[in-house]
Amino acid sequence: MRLYYFYFMYFLLIASCNQKEEVLRIKSPDNTIEVTFNLNKKGEPYYKVFKENKTVIDSSGIGFEFKTQAPLKSNFKIAEASITKVDDTWQMPWGEQLDVRNTYNELKILLEEQSETKRQLVVNFRVFDDGIGFRYEFPEQENAKELIITDENTEFNLTGDHTTWWIPGDWDIYEHLYTESKFSEIDALSKRNHPNLSASYIPENAVNTPVTLKTNNGLYLSFHEADLTDYSGMTLKVDKENTAFVSELVGSKNLEAKAKITVPFKTPWRTIQISEKAGDLIESNLIVNLNDPNAIGDVSYFTPMKYVGIWWEMHIGKSTWDFEASQDMTTYVEGNASSKSHGATTENAKKLIDFASGNNIKGMLVEGWNTGWSQWLSGNREGIFDFMTPYPDYNFDEVMQYAQEKGIEIIMHHETSSAPRTYEKQMEVAYNFMKKHGINSVKTGYVGTIFPKGEYHHGQWMVNHYHKVLEEAAKKKIAVNAHEPIKGTGKRRTYPNAIAREGLRGQEFNAWASDGGNPPNHLPTVAFTRMLSGPIDFTPGVFNIKFDEYRKGNQVNTTLAHQLALYVVINSPIQMACDLPEHYLKEGKIHPMFQFISDVGVNWKETKVLNGEVGDFVTIARKERETENWFIGGINNEEARKVTLTFDFLDKGVTYKGTIYKDGEKAHWNDNPQDYKIEEIELTAEKSLDLSMASGGGFAISLKRKNTQN
């Protein structure tokens, strides 16, 4: 059902020093959040945000600066305003839930300069029960046909020195650890020059989004953007003097500006999620609701799945992507795999296919199968891959036939080496090659600095490239899992072939990062920050926590039970069992803990956040669409803790057979990460359960419907 209500208001404001300011107001459907908008005596627009009548965002200005025109920020009058109410429901073709309610009240304001040019700007607010979104629209007008934006100045004036979980406003990469600090202590420049980042540019003290804050009153805020299309990604500049964020768009050295737009034009939405509980941020659908409905139709060619792959072994140093390098064999030194075999061989691929087919895993990714890897980090990376020519030790047709016989889908890999111009020339042929061989999804990669020089991963030029990939892939009925991507902004609603992306510091950092990898609090922070922007391809499932036989000095900094929990905590329709098949064995048989990976779903009907605090811990329950079984995952930071779970979300009158995979009594992320315990239990909606999580630990629970009570 979709309901619209329209109200129109017209204003003629007379400039007068004594005239009372006109204030426009719009509230959320449940009346708990309010936005006010007005002009000051200089005709400068500003807005405020309230939650339960308390100020959340204080008076904050908006405006634009241009390369060849005067700024657009003052001397406005309100020419027209309208209010719309919307309440509808739509369905995710795959994802964290099936039915999504989209209800908001909208205030749309037409501003007009009181000048000879009479330039116009529309400010559009949508107020939801869990936050707000607002965007700018440049309507068609004589005096603004094409605009080169040098700055968008959207202010977010905070009400205090809030606790903030942030990563730096890097124009090239999101693969930083989150820092928890007071707003006044944010120091993005201190994150420059990380030795393990393939590309990084941090020009000023700014943060990337989503960025999450907690006020002294216990209110949670998360700032982000939605529907990023034909525009630059937004970072937030830190104004410590005024305790404010100010939008700072990613720039282009070639354009010598931030974005070039053709009028009429709509910017992305600037979003603020507002909640009294941290878990409500995760349950919010505000970001996807601010995007347009599905524009590409049926996506049943994509199957949500778990997958294995030739990937982790390269990161820990057992093998290499590059066939040529593997032929230059040197003496193997234990703890430093200086002698590496080529990973993507026919034999290795078949071994993984056999493992997948026997363990309820439907997909396999192969990296390093195609020629070009010997040059992928060289100075000139244009045109080194063709995505169709295999190395001599990888029989592409033989692997494809074997996978089809075993019912395993192959996931294509396209590492572009950050040469998008070449990739755009290759897409047609490469995608046709995929479809010819029955391959329906691709993992793309953009490691390194962007060619052409002067562009950045998160600037308008690359935003348009990522969008073109989605469009061209959709035409061929191909799903895209983007690595080194632009951040998620909810476009998966409009383009549901955008199935997942990286866009964070992933599992691979545990294999080789010079700082020792991701600390235990990393993912309990990511759940309330990066994951708010959309699905993550994190590649969980490491069982060989300390892989000293391949590389000493690095490890996965969690317990085994924590790794299992990630299959539920992390939202993604594709989940990798990333470790080597031999590491999923115990005494020659499948490891008992692997049963959870075999059983767990990836496509959900409902999602419930049961508890959690940013950076500390989180427990999430998800109901599988196909079976209506529930799966629960809980992860913890360095501090051991106990949690109590209630199960009132379960179907009434149904008994569930529960299997609990949890930390053993002596488990510890560093001292004893593989200590575990498995228990069986019966649960109903009326029961509760006490569980302990070790330092860096967690738990995973499968709840299978047993019977319906009379």
MOLIN-V493437 format. One record per pair of residues at least 12 apart in sequence whose C-alpha atoms are under 7 Angstrom apart, sorted by the first residue. I is the first residue (numbers start at 0). GAP is how many residues later the second one is. D is the distance in Angstrom with one decimal. If there is no record, write none. Layout:
BEGIN
I_GAP_D ; I_GAP_D
END
This chain:
BEGIN
0_87_5.2 ; 0_88_6.4 ; 1_84_6.8 ; 1_85_5.5 ; 1_86_4.2 ; 2_83_5.4 ; 2_84_5.3 ; 2_85_6.6 ; 3_80_6.5 ; 3_81_5.3 ; 3_82_5.0 ; 4_79_5.3 ; 4_80_5.0 ; 5_77_5.7 ; 5_78_4.6 ; 5_79_6.8 ; 6_75_5.5 ; 6_76_5.0 ; 6_77_6.4 ; 7_73_6.2 ; 7_74_4.3 ; 7_75_6.4 ; 8_71_6.4 ; 8_72_5.1 ; 8_73_5.7 ; 9_69_6.7 ; 9_70_4.9 ; 9_71_6.1 ; 10_67_6.1 ; 10_68_6.0 ; 10_69_6.2 ; 11_67_6.7 ; 12_64_6.4 ; 16_24_7.0 ; 20_18_6.9 ; 20_19_6.9 ; 21_16_6.1 ; 22_13_6.5 ; 22_14_5.7 ; 22_15_4.9 ; 23_12_5.5 ; 23_13_5.1 ; 23_14_6.2 ; 24_12_6.5 ; 25_81_6.4 ; 26_78_6.7 ; 26_100_6.3 ; 27_76_6.2 ; 27_77_5.9 ; 27_99_4.9 ; 27_100_5.0 ; 27_101_5.3 ; 28_75_6.0 ; 28_76_6.4 ; 28_99_6.6 ; 28_100_6.2 ; 29_99_6.0 ; 31_19_5.7 ; 31_20_5.0 ; 31_97_6.9 ; 32_17_5.6 ; 32_18_4.6 ; 32_19_6.4 ; 32_96_6.7 ; 33_15_5.8 ; 33_16_5.0 ; 33_17_6.6 ; 34_12_6.9 ; 34_13_5.6 ; 34_14_4.6 ; 34_15_6.4 ; 35_12_5.3 ; 35_13_6.6 ; 41_32_6.2 ; 41_33_5.7 ; 42_31_4.9 ; 42_32_4.2 ; 42_33_4.6 ; 42_34_6.4 ; 43_29_6.0 ; 43_30_4.2 ; 43_31_6.3 ; 43_32_6.5 ; 44_16_5.9 ; 44_17_6.3 ; 45_13_6.1 ; 45_14_5.1 ; 45_15_4.3 ; 45_16_6.2 ; 46_12_5.5 ; 46_13_5.5 ; 46_14_6.7 ; 47_12_6.5 ; 55_102_6.8 ; 55_103_6.4 ; 56_99_6.3 ; 56_100_5.5 ; 56_101_5.3 ; 56_102_6.5 ; 57_99_5.2 ; 57_100_6.2 ; 57_101_6.4 ; 58_98_6.6 ; 59_95_5.0 ; 59_96_5.7 ; 59_97_5.6 ; 60_93_6.2 ; 60_94_5.4 ; 61_91_5.5 ; 61_92_4.5 ; 61_93_6.2 ; 62_89_6.2 ; 62_90_5.1 ; 62_91_6.5 ; 63_87_5.8 ; 63_88_4.7 ; 63_89_5.9 ; 64_84_6.0 ; 64_85_5.5 ; 64_86_5.0 ; 64_87_6.5 ; 65_81_6.8 ; 65_82_5.5 ; 65_83_4.5 ; 65_84_5.1 ; 65_85_6.9 ; 66_81_5.5 ; 66_82_6.3 ; 66_83_5.9 ; 74_38_5.6 ; 74_39_5.7 ; 75_35_6.0 ; 75_36_5.3 ; 75_37_4.4 ; 75_38_5.8 ; 76_34_5.7 ; 76_35_5.4 ; 76_36_6.4 ; 76_37_6.7 ; 77_31_7.0 ; 77_32_6.1 ; 77_33_4.8 ; 77_34_6.5 ; 78_31_5.6 ; 78_32_5.7 ; 78_33_6.2 ; 79_29_5.9 ; 79_30_5.1 ; 80_27_5.5 ; 80_28_4.4 ; 80_29_6.1 ; 81_25_5.8 ; 81_26_5.3 ; 81_27_6.7 ; 82_23_5.4 ; 82_24_4.6 ; 82_25_6.4 ; 83_21_5.8 ; 83_22_4.9 ; 83_23_6.6 ; 84_19_6.1 ; 84_20_4.5 ; 84_21_6.2 ; 85_17_5.4 ; 85_18_5.5 ; 85_19_6.3 ; 86_15_5.7 ; 86_16_4.1 ; 86_17_6.6 ; 87_13_5.9 ; 87_14_5.2 ; 87_15_6.2 ; 88_12_4.3 ; 88_13_5.7 ; 93_509_5.9 ; 94_478_6.2 ; 94_508_5.6 ; 94_509_5.9 ; 95_475_6.7 ; 95_507_6.6 ; 95_508_4.9 ; 95_509_6.7 ; 95_510_6.4 ; 95_511_6.1 ; 96_507_5.1 ; 96_508_4.3 ; 96_509_4.5 ; 96_510_6.2 ; 97_506_6.8 ; 97_507_4.8 ; 97_508_6.8 ; 101_187_6.0 ; 102_25_6.5 ; 103_22_6.1 ; 103_23_5.4 ; 103_24_4.6 ; 104_21_5.7 ; 104_22_5.3 ; 104_23_6.8 ; 105_19_5.5 ; 105_20_4.3 ; 105_21_6.3 ; 106_17_5.9 ; 106_18_5.1 ; 106_19_6.5 ; 107_14_6.9 ; 107_15_5.9 ; 107_16_4.4 ; 107_17_6.3 ; 108_13_5.5 ; 108_14_5.2 ; 108_15_6.3 ; 109_12_4.5 ; 109_13_6.6 ; 116_26_6.1 ; 118_24_6.4 ; 119_18_6.8 ; 119_19_6.8 ; 120_15_6.9 ; 120_16_6.0 ; 120_17_5.2 ; 120_18_6.8 ; 121_14_5.6 ; 121_15_4.8 ; 121_16_6.4 ; 122_12_6.0 ; 122_13_4.9 ; 122_14_6.5 ; 123_12_6.3 ; 129_143_5.9 ; 129_144_5.4 ; 129_145_6.2 ; 129_154_6.8 ; 130_141_5.5 ; 130_142_4.3 ; 130_143_4.9 ; 131_139_5.7 ; 131_140_5.4 ; 131_141_6.5 ; 132_136_5.6 ; 132_137_5.4 ; 132_138_4.3 ; 132_139_6.5 ; 133_135_5.1 ; 133_136_5.3 ; 133_137_6.6 ; 134_132_5.8 ; 134_133_6.0 ; 134_134_4.5 ; 134_135_6.1 ; 135_130_5.9 ; 135_131_5.5 ; 136_128_5.7 ; 136_129_4.4 ; 136_130_6.4 ; 137_125_6.0 ; 137_126_5.3 ; 137_127_5.2 ; 137_128_6.4 ; 138_124_6.5 ; 138_125_4.8 ; 138_126_6.8 ; 139_123_5.7 ; 139_124_4.8 ; 143_119_6.8 ; 144_117_6.1 ; 144_118_5.2 ; 145_115_5.8 ; 145_116_4.6 ; 145_117_5.9 ; 146_113_5.8 ; 146_114_5.4 ; 146_115_6.5 ; 147_109_6.8 ; 147_111_5.8 ; 147_112_4.4 ; 147_113_6.4 ; 148_108_6.1 ; 148_109_5.6 ; 148_110_5.2 ; 148_111_6.1 ; 149_107_4.6 ; 149_108_5.1 ; 150_97_7.0 ; 150_98_6.9 ; 150_107_6.6 ; 151_95_6.4 ; 151_96_6.8 ; 151_97_7.0 ; 152_93_6.2 ; 152_94_5.6 ; 153_92_5.5 ; 153_93_5.2 ; 154_89_6.8 ; 154_90_5.9 ; 154_91_4.5 ; 154_92_6.6 ; 155_88_5.5 ; 155_89_5.0 ; 155_90_6.2 ; 156_86_6.3 ; 156_87_4.3 ; 156_88_6.5 ; 157_85_5.8 ; 157_86_5.5 ; 159_83_7.0 ; 160_21_6.0 ; 160_22_5.3 ; 160_23_6.3 ; 160_82_6.9 ; 161_20_5.6 ; 161_21_5.5 ; 161_51_6.1 ; 161_52_5.7 ; 161_53_4.9 ; 161_54_6.6 ; 162_17_7.0 ; 162_18_5.7 ; 162_19_4.4 ; 162_20_6.1 ; 162_50_5.4 ; 162_51_5.2 ; 162_52_6.5 ; 163_16_5.6 ; 163_17_5.4 ; 163_18_5.7 ; 163_19_5.7 ; 163_48_5.9 ; 163_49_4.4 ; 163_50_6.6 ; 164_13_6.1 ; 164_14_5.5 ; 164_15_4.6 ; 164_16_6.7 ; 164_46_6.2 ; 164_47_5.4 ; 164_48_6.3 ; 165_12_5.3 ; 165_13_5.4 ; 165_14_6.7 ; 165_41_6.3 ; 165_45_5.5 ; 166_12_6.5 ; 166_40_5.6 ; 166_41_5.9 ; 167_20_4.7 ; 167_23_6.8 ; 167_38_6.0 ; 167_39_4.3 ; 167_40_5.7 ; 168_33_6.1 ; 168_37_4.7 ; 168_38_3.9 ; 168_39_4.3 ; 168_66_5.4 ; 169_30_6.3 ; 169_31_5.3 ; 169_32_4.6 ; 169_38_6.9 ; 170_29_6.9 ; 170_30_5.5 ; 170_31_6.4 ; 170_79_6.0 ; 170_285_6.0 ; 170_286_6.5 ; 170_287_5.6 ; 171_27_6.0 ; 171_28_5.1 ; 171_29_5.9 ; 171_284_5.4 ; 171_285_4.7 ; 171_286_6.0 ; 172_26_6.6 ; 172_27_5.9 ; 172_311_6.8 ; 173_329_5.4 ; 173_330_5.2 ; 173_331_7.0 ; 174_328_6.6 ; 174_329_4.6 ; 174_330_4.0 ; 175_328_6.9 ; 175_329_5.7 ; 176_328_6.6 ; 183_56_5.7 ; 186_18_6.1 ; 187_17_4.9 ; 187_18_6.0 ; 187_19_6.8 ; 188_13_6.6 ; 188_15_6.4 ; 188_16_5.8 ; 195_317_6.3 ; 197_249_6.3 ; 197_250_4.9 ; 198_249_5.1 ; 198_250_5.2 ; 204_32_6.1 ; 204_33_5.9 ; 205_29_6.3 ; 205_30_5.2 ; 205_31_4.0 ; 205_32_5.3 ; 206_28_5.6 ; 206_29_5.2 ; 206_30_6.5 ; 207_27_4.8 ; 207_28_6.4 ; 208_14_6.4 ; 208_15_5.0 ; 208_26_6.4 ; 209_12_6.3 ; 209_13_5.5 ; 209_14_4.6 ; 209_319_5.5 ; 209_320_5.9 ; 209_322_7.0 ; 209_323_6.8 ; 210_12_5.4 ; 210_13_6.9 ; 210_318_6.0 ; 211_317_5.9 ; 217_58_6.8 ; 218_56_6.1 ; 218_57_5.0 ; 219_54_5.8 ; 219_55_5.2 ; 219_56_6.0 ; 219_57_6.8 ; 219_58_6.3 ; 220_51_6.5 ; 220_52_5.5 ; 220_53_4.8 ; 220_54_6.7 ; 221_50_5.5 ; 221_51_5.0 ; 221_52_6.8 ; 222_48_5.7 ; 222_49_4.7 ; 222_50_6.6 ; 223_46_6.3 ; 223_47_5.1 ; 223_48_6.6 ; 224_43_6.4 ; 224_44_5.3 ; 224_45_4.6 ; 224_46_5.2 ; 224_264_6.0 ; 225_42_5.7 ; 225_43_4.9 ; 225_44_6.7 ; 225_45_6.9 ; 225_61_5.5 ; 225_64_6.2 ; 225_65_6.7 ; 225_263_4.4 ; 225_264_5.9 ; 226_41_5.2 ; 226_42_6.4 ; 226_63_6.9 ; 226_64_5.4 ; 226_262_5.4 ; 226_263_6.1 ; 226_264_5.8 ; 227_40_4.9 ; 227_261_6.1 ; 228_39_6.7 ; 228_234_7.0 ; 229_230_6.0 ; 229_233_6.4 ; 229_234_5.6 ; 230_28_5.9 ; 230_36_7.0 ; 230_229_4.7 ; 230_232_6.9 ; 231_17_5.8 ; 231_18_5.6 ; 231_26_6.5 ; 231_27_6.1 ; 231_226_6.6 ; 231_227_4.5 ; 231_228_4.0 ; 231_231_6.8 ; 232_16_5.8 ; 232_17_5.7 ; 232_225_5.4 ; 232_226_5.8 ; 232_227_7.0 ; 233_13_6.2 ; 233_14_5.8 ; 233_15_4.5 ; 233_16_6.3 ; 234_12_6.0 ; 234_13_5.1 ; 234_14_5.9 ; 235_12_5.4 ; 249_208_6.3 ; 249_209_5.0 ; 250_208_5.9 ; 251_202_5.9 ; 251_203_5.3 ; 251_207_6.6 ; 252_201_4.7 ; 252_202_6.6 ; 253_200_5.5 ; 258_201_6.1 ; 277_334_6.6 ; 277_335_6.0 ; 277_336_6.8 ; 278_330_5.4 ; 278_332_6.4 ; 278_333_6.2 ; 280_247_6.8 ; 281_246_6.5 ; 281_250_6.0 ; 282_325_7.0 ; 282_326_6.9 ; 286_202_6.5 ; 286_203_5.4 ; 287_202_4.2 ; 287_203_6.9 ; 287_205_6.1 ; 290_199_6.1 ; 290_200_6.1 ; 290_202_6.4 ; 290_203_6.5 ; 291_201_6.8 ; 291_202_5.4 ; 292_200_5.9 ; 292_201_5.0 ; 293_199_5.7 ; 293_200_4.0 ; 293_201_6.1 ; 293_202_6.9 ; 294_199_5.2 ; 294_200_6.3 ; 295_178_6.8 ; 295_199_6.3 ; 298_197_7.0 ; 298_198_6.7 ; 300_139_6.6 ; 300_176_6.6 ; 301_138_6.5 ; 301_177_6.3 ; 303_269_4.8 ; 303_270_5.7 ; 303_298_6.2 ; 303_299_6.3 ; 304_57_5.9 ; 304_58_6.6 ; 304_268_6.3 ; 304_269_5.0 ; 304_270_6.6 ; 304_297_6.2 ; 305_55_5.3 ; 305_56_5.9 ; 305_57_6.2 ; 305_268_5.5 ; 305_269_4.6 ; 305_270_5.5 ; 306_54_5.7 ; 306_55_5.9 ; 306_56_4.2 ; 306_57_5.1 ; 306_268_6.2 ; 306_269_4.7 ; 306_270_6.1 ; 307_44_6.9 ; 307_48_6.8 ; 307_55_6.3 ; 307_56_4.8 ; 307_57_6.3 ; 307_268_5.6 ; 307_269_5.2 ; 307_270_5.9 ; 308_55_5.0 ; 308_56_4.3 ; 308_57_5.6 ; 308_269_6.6 ; 309_33_6.4 ; 309_34_6.4 ; 309_55_6.3 ; 309_56_5.0 ; 309_57_5.9 ; 310_56_6.1 ; 311_266_6.0 ; 311_267_6.2 ; 312_267_6.9 ; 314_193_6.3 ; 314_196_5.8 ; 314_197_7.0 ; 315_195_5.1 ; 315_196_6.9 ; 315_234_6.1 ; 315_235_6.3 ; 316_20_5.5 ; 316_233_5.9 ; 316_234_6.7 ; 317_19_6.3 ; 317_22_5.9 ; 317_232_6.1 ; 318_21_4.6 ; 318_22_4.8 ; 318_23_5.4 ; 318_24_5.1 ; 319_20_5.9 ; 319_21_6.2 ; 319_22_5.0 ; 319_23_5.6 ; 320_21_6.2 ; 320_22_6.2 ; 320_46_6.7 ; 320_47_4.2 ; 320_52_6.4 ; 321_20_6.4 ; 321_46_6.4 ; 321_51_5.0 ; 321_52_5.5 ; 322_19_5.3 ; 322_68_6.8 ; 323_50_6.6 ; 325_14_5.7 ; 325_15_4.9 ; 325_16_5.3 ; 333_215_6.3 ; 333_216_6.9 ; 334_213_5.8 ; 334_214_5.5 ; 334_215_5.1 ; 334_216_4.5 ; 334_217_5.0 ; 335_214_6.3 ; 335_215_5.4 ; 336_213_5.8 ; 336_214_6.9 ; 343_22_6.5 ; 343_23_6.6 ; 343_24_5.6 ; 343_25_5.2 ; 343_50_6.4 ; 344_48_5.3 ; 344_49_4.6 ; 345_47_6.5 ; 345_48_4.7 ; 345_49_5.7 ; 345_53_6.3 ; 348_50_6.9 ; 349_49_6.7 ; 352_50_6.3 ; 352_55_6.8 ; 354_226_6.8 ; 356_49_6.1 ; 356_50_7.0 ; 356_51_6.7 ; 358_239_5.7 ; 359_238_5.3 ; 360_237_6.9 ; 361_46_5.1 ; 361_47_6.1 ; 362_45_5.3 ; 362_46_4.6 ; 362_47_5.7 ; 362_48_6.7 ; 363_44_6.9 ; 363_45_6.3 ; 363_46_5.0 ; 363_47_5.8 ; 364_45_6.1 ; 364_46_4.7 ; 364_47_6.5 ; 365_46_7.0 ; 365_47_6.7 ; 366_46_6.0 ; 368_21_5.5 ; 368_22_6.0 ; 368_25_6.4 ; 369_17_6.1 ; 369_18_6.7 ; 369_19_5.4 ; 369_20_4.2 ; 369_21_5.6 ; 370_14_6.3 ; 370_18_6.0 ; 370_19_5.8 ; 370_20_5.6 ; 371_12_5.1 ; 371_13_5.0 ; 375_41_5.8 ; 380_36_6.3 ; 380_38_6.4 ; 381_37_5.5 ; 381_40_6.1 ; 382_39_5.7 ; 386_27_6.5 ; 386_43_6.1 ; 387_42_6.8 ; 409_29_6.1 ; 410_28_6.6 ; 410_30_5.5 ; 410_31_5.6 ; 411_27_6.9 ; 411_29_6.3 ; 411_30_4.5 ; 411_31_6.1 ; 412_29_5.6 ; 412_30_4.9 ; 412_31_6.1 ; 413_28_6.9 ; 413_29_6.1 ; 413_30_4.7 ; 413_31_6.3 ; 414_29_5.6 ; 414_30_4.4 ; 414_31_6.3 ; 415_29_5.7 ; 415_30_5.5 ; 416_28_6.9 ; 416_29_5.1 ; 416_30_5.1 ; 416_31_6.3 ; 417_28_4.3 ; 417_29_5.6 ; 417_30_5.8 ; 417_31_6.2 ; 417_32_4.9 ; 417_33_6.2 ; 418_31_6.4 ; 418_32_5.1 ; 430_45_6.9 ; 439_37_6.8 ; 439_38_4.8 ; 439_39_6.3 ; 440_37_5.2 ; 440_38_4.4 ; 440_39_5.8 ; 441_37_6.3 ; 441_38_5.2 ; 441_39_6.1 ; 442_37_6.0 ; 442_38_4.6 ; 442_39_5.8 ; 443_37_6.3 ; 443_38_4.9 ; 443_39_5.8 ; 444_37_6.3 ; 444_38_4.8 ; 444_39_5.9 ; 445_37_6.6 ; 445_38_5.2 ; 446_37_6.4 ; 456_29_6.6 ; 457_28_5.6 ; 462_23_6.5 ; 469_28_6.8 ; 473_23_6.5 ; 477_19_6.7 ; 478_18_4.3 ; 478_19_6.1 ; 478_20_6.4 ; 479_17_6.0 ; 479_18_5.2 ; 479_19_5.9 ; 480_17_6.5 ; 480_18_5.7 ; 480_19_4.8 ; 480_20_5.1 ; 481_18_6.6 ; 481_19_4.5 ; 481_20_6.4 ; 482_18_5.5 ; 482_19_4.8 ; 482_20_6.6 ; 483_18_6.4 ; 483_19_5.9 ; 484_16_6.7 ; 484_17_6.7 ; 484_18_5.8 ; 486_16_6.0 ; 487_45_5.0 ; 487_46_5.7 ; 488_44_5.7 ; 489_43_6.7 ; 489_44_6.7 ; 498_74_6.8 ; 499_35_5.0 ; 499_36_5.5 ; 499_37_5.9 ; 499_72_6.4 ; 500_34_6.6 ; 500_35_5.4 ; 500_36_5.5 ; 501_34_5.6 ; 501_35_5.3 ; 501_36_6.6 ; 505_32_5.4 ; 506_31_6.1 ; 506_32_6.3 ; 506_33_6.9 ; 509_44_6.3 ; 509_45_5.7 ; 509_46_5.3 ; 510_43_5.8 ; 510_44_6.3 ; 511_42_6.3 ; 515_38_5.6 ; 516_37_6.9 ; 517_39_6.5 ; 518_38_5.8 ; 519_37_5.8 ; 519_38_5.9 ; 519_117_4.8 ; 519_118_5.7 ; 519_176_4.9 ; 520_94_5.4 ; 520_95_6.3 ; 520_115_6.9 ; 520_116_4.2 ; 520_117_6.5 ; 521_93_7.0 ; 523_90_6.3 ; 523_91_4.7 ; 523_92_5.7 ; 523_93_5.2 ; 523_94_6.2 ; 523_111_6.6 ; 523_112_6.5 ; 523_113_6.6 ; 524_89_5.3 ; 524_90_4.0 ; 527_86_5.9 ; 534_36_5.0 ; 534_37_4.6 ; 535_34_6.7 ; 535_35_6.2 ; 535_36_5.5 ; 536_35_6.5 ; 536_37_7.0 ; 536_38_6.8 ; 538_36_6.3 ; 538_37_4.8 ; 538_38_6.7 ; 538_39_5.7 ; 539_23_6.1 ; 539_26_6.4 ; 539_36_6.2 ; 539_37_6.2 ; 539_38_6.1 ; 540_22_5.3 ; 540_23_6.3 ; 540_36_4.9 ; 540_37_5.6 ; 540_38_6.3 ; 541_21_6.6 ; 541_36_6.3 ; 541_37_5.0 ; 542_17_6.2 ; 542_36_6.7 ; 542_40_6.1 ; 542_41_6.6 ; 543_39_5.9 ; 544_128_7.0 ; 556_112_5.6 ; 556_113_6.5 ; 556_139_7.0 ; 557_111_4.4 ; 557_115_6.5 ; 557_138_4.8 ; 557_139_5.9 ; 558_108_7.0 ; 558_109_6.4 ; 558_110_4.7 ; 558_114_4.1 ; 558_115_6.0 ; 558_137_6.1 ; 558_138_4.9 ; 559_113_6.0 ; 559_114_5.3 ; 560_100_6.3 ; 560_101_5.3 ; 560_102_5.7 ; 560_115_6.8 ; 560_136_6.3 ; 560_137_5.3 ; 560_138_5.2 ; 560_139_6.7 ; 561_73_5.6 ; 561_135_4.9 ; 561_136_4.2 ; 561_137_6.0 ; 563_33_7.0 ; 563_136_6.0 ; 564_68_4.1 ; 564_69_5.6 ; 564_70_6.4 ; 564_133_6.5 ; 564_134_5.7 ; 564_135_4.8 ; 565_67_6.6 ; 567_52_6.7 ; 567_54_6.9 ; 567_63_6.7 ; 567_64_6.1 ; 567_65_5.1 ; 568_51_5.7 ; 568_64_5.6 ; 568_65_7.0 ; 571_30_6.8 ; 572_29_5.1 ; 572_30_5.8 ; 573_28_6.6 ; 592_68_6.8 ; 599_31_6.7 ; 600_23_5.8 ; 602_21_5.9 ; 602_22_6.2 ; 603_18_6.2 ; 603_19_5.4 ; 603_20_4.5 ; 603_21_5.0 ; 604_18_5.4 ; 604_19_5.6 ; 604_20_4.7 ; 605_16_5.6 ; 605_17_5.1 ; 606_14_5.8 ; 606_15_4.5 ; 606_16_6.5 ; 607_12_5.8 ; 607_13_5.1 ; 607_14_6.3 ; 608_12_6.3 ; 614_22_7.0 ; 615_20_6.1 ; 615_21_5.2 ; 616_18_5.5 ; 616_19_4.4 ; 616_20_6.1 ; 617_16_5.6 ; 617_17_5.7 ; 617_18_6.9 ; 618_14_5.6 ; 618_15_4.1 ; 618_16_6.6 ; 619_12_5.7 ; 619_13_5.5 ; 619_14_6.5 ; 620_12_6.6 ; 628_74_5.8 ; 628_75_4.9 ; 628_76_6.0 ; 629_72_6.2 ; 629_73_5.0 ; 629_74_6.6 ; 630_70_5.6 ; 630_71_4.7 ; 630_72_6.0 ; 631_68_5.6 ; 631_69_5.0 ; 631_70_6.5 ; 632_66_5.9 ; 632_67_4.5 ; 632_68_6.5 ; 633_64_5.1 ; 633_65_5.2 ; 633_66_6.5 ; 634_62_6.1 ; 634_63_4.3 ; 634_64_6.7 ; 635_57_6.5 ; 635_59_6.8 ; 635_60_5.3 ; 635_61_5.4 ; 635_62_5.7 ; 636_58_6.3 ; 636_59_4.9 ; 637_57_4.4 ; 637_58_4.9 ; 638_56_5.0 ; 639_53_5.7 ; 639_54_4.6 ; 639_55_4.4 ; 640_51_5.9 ; 640_52_5.5 ; 640_53_6.8 ; 641_49_5.6 ; 641_50_4.3 ; 641_51_6.1 ; 642_47_5.8 ; 642_48_5.4 ; 642_49_6.4 ; 643_44_6.9 ; 643_45_5.6 ; 643_46_4.4 ; 643_47_6.3 ; 644_43_5.5 ; 644_44_5.1 ; 644_45_6.3 ; 645_41_6.4 ; 645_42_4.4 ; 645_43_6.6 ; 646_37_7.0 ; 646_38_4.8 ; 646_39_6.5 ; 646_40_6.2 ; 646_41_6.2 ; 647_37_4.5 ; 647_38_6.2 ; 648_36_6.6 ; 649_34_6.9 ; 649_35_5.0 ; 650_34_6.6 ; 651_33_5.9 ; 652_55_5.8 ; 652_56_4.8 ; 653_30_6.3 ; 653_51_6.9 ; 653_53_5.8 ; 653_54_4.5 ; 653_55_5.7 ; 654_27_6.8 ; 654_28_5.9 ; 654_29_5.1 ; 654_50_6.2 ; 654_51_5.4 ; 654_52_5.6 ; 654_53_6.5 ; 655_26_5.7 ; 655_27_5.2 ; 655_28_6.3 ; 655_47_5.4 ; 655_48_5.2 ; 655_49_4.5 ; 655_50_5.0 ; 656_24_6.2 ; 656_25_4.8 ; 656_26_6.6 ; 656_46_5.5 ; 656_47_5.2 ; 656_48_6.4 ; 656_49_5.8 ; 657_22_5.7 ; 657_23_4.9 ; 657_24_5.5 ; 657_25_6.6 ; 657_43_6.6 ; 657_44_5.5 ; 657_45_4.5 ; 657_46_6.5 ; 658_19_7.0 ; 658_20_5.8 ; 658_21_4.7 ; 658_22_6.3 ; 658_42_5.6 ; 658_43_5.3 ; 658_44_6.7 ; 659_18_5.5 ; 659_19_5.1 ; 659_20_6.3 ; 659_40_6.0 ; 659_41_4.6 ; 659_42_6.8 ; 660_16_6.1 ; 660_17_4.7 ; 660_18_6.8 ; 660_38_5.6 ; 660_39_5.1 ; 660_40_6.2 ; 661_14_5.7 ; 661_15_5.4 ; 661_16_6.4 ; 661_36_6.4 ; 661_37_4.3 ; 661_38_6.4 ; 662_12_6.2 ; 662_13_4.5 ; 662_14_6.0 ; 662_30_6.4 ; 662_31_6.3 ; 662_34_6.4 ; 662_35_6.4 ; 662_36_6.6 ; 663_12_4.0 ; 663_13_5.1 ; 666_27_5.9 ; 667_26_5.7 ; 667_27_5.3 ; 667_28_6.5 ; 667_29_6.8 ; 668_26_6.0 ; 668_27_4.9 ; 668_28_6.4
END
